[in-house]
């Protein structure tokens, strides 16, 4: 039997109005923010980042404080321009406008270039925002920085002001497999894609910082397979946003076919665990309880992006198994609710 005080808390939780920072509330969903998030992603690159952003903006338990568009590797096939971060911010703004998100969520371009080394931060409004948000003292909501690409901005923020290290949790999609946990896939790239965007930045996070880190390495993010059949049935019919997201994948499929590359009938939504591990935490004793991780001593990253043992490393979470059913079912439901 619930104690009166606990019952009152539960009642208030489910009836109070939504207080998110400019986000849309799906019909029938009442939930106040339990955490603040800053989203940092290469939105002009792999379209999985746009799916992740749409999902997050439909999640009322998170307060999106800012959206940062970040750069890719120089010459990347998704966007080989010299304004990758600016383009990423533009794509994020396009989606936010299409979703008619109310309020004024800052959409900032990060650096268009990687860090020159692991000691020299880049400067940008995005770096300044991360520092300012991390040092806030007027809120008790925990802060998560969600990175689905390189780590340029968060590493630069840590180097610029080390006081932020214990003020936020970094959730990063990236890094190769750990040899004691998984094998790499056939014809794997080395270094891993997101790590290779800015190896010096990753070296700051792994080798020099004490920032709490939840890592989703390649073997884990490759679990997030969305069948094209579900894209057509669950996403495409859901208004302008559903068509926009589906078009991003279909245009990429056509583009790849032009190069003679067949991606089959699934697509890796590798950035969506950023939502699973934050917005979809358990109701009581909040944590990503439906996904599995191991605690590991953070390795040292060498200049080639490979792991080396570091007996001085801090403990980090390395996710091994992701609850993709919860992740995709929630996304599909929120898209449908948005269009009611």
Secondary structure as GFF3:
##gff-version 3
##sequence-region A 1 340
A	DSSP	alpha_helix	4	15	.	.	.	ID=ss1
A	DSSP	beta_strand	35	41	.	.	.	ID=ss2
A	DSSP	alpha_helix	48	57	.	.	.	ID=ss3
A	DSSP	beta_strand	62	69	.	.	.	ID=ss4
A	DSSP	alpha_helix	84	98	.	.	.	ID=ss5
A	DSSP	beta_strand	106	109	.	.	.	ID=ss6
A	DSSP	alpha_helix	125	134	.	.	.	ID=ss7
A	DSSP	beta_strand	142	147	.	.	.	ID=ss8
A	DSSP	alpha_helix	152	160	.	.	.	ID=ss9
A	DSSP	three_ten_helix	162	166	.	.	.	ID=ss10
A	DSSP	beta_strand	169	173	.	.	.	ID=ss11
A	DSSP	alpha_helix	193	197	.	.	.	ID=ss12
A	DSSP	alpha_helix	199	203	.	.	.	ID=ss13
A	DSSP	pi_helix	204	208	.	.	.	ID=ss14
A	DSSP	beta_strand	212	216	.	.	.	ID=ss15
A	DSSP	alpha_helix	218	221	.	.	.	ID=ss16
A	DSSP	beta_strand	225	227	.	.	.	ID=ss17
A	DSSP	alpha_helix	228	230	.	.	.	ID=ss18
A	DSSP	pi_helix	231	235	.	.	.	ID=ss19
A	DSSP	alpha_helix	239	258	.	.	.	ID=ss20
A	DSSP	beta_strand	266	268	.	.	.	ID=ss21
A	DSSP	alpha_helix	273	276	.	.	.	ID=ss22
A	DSSP	beta_strand	292	297	.	.	.	ID=ss23
A	DSSP	beta_strand	300	301	.	.	.	ID=ss24
A	DSSP	beta_strand	307	308	.	.	.	ID=ss25
A	DSSP	beta_strand	315	321	.	.	.	ID=ss26
A	DSSP	alpha_helix	324	338	.	.	.	ID=ss27
###
